[in-house]
């Protein structure tokens, strides 16, 4: 994202299904966690 000039964002790792606002962009820990993008 930095290479594309995107600024003012955050990536958060949360429990699966716990994403509040933001967009789920991936998963980790065998699918038990989700990576959430917020701008």
Rosetta blueprint (number, residue, H / E / L):
1 X L
2 X H
3 X H
4 X H
5 X L
6 X L
7 X L
8 X L
9 X L
10 X E
11 X E
12 X E
13 X E
14 X E
15 X E
16 X L
17 X L
18 X L
19 X L
20 X L
21 X L
22 X L
23 X E
24 X E
25 X E
26 X E
27 X E
28 X E
29 X L
30 X L
31 X L
32 X L
33 X E
34 X E
35 X E
36 X E
37 X E
38 X E
39 X L
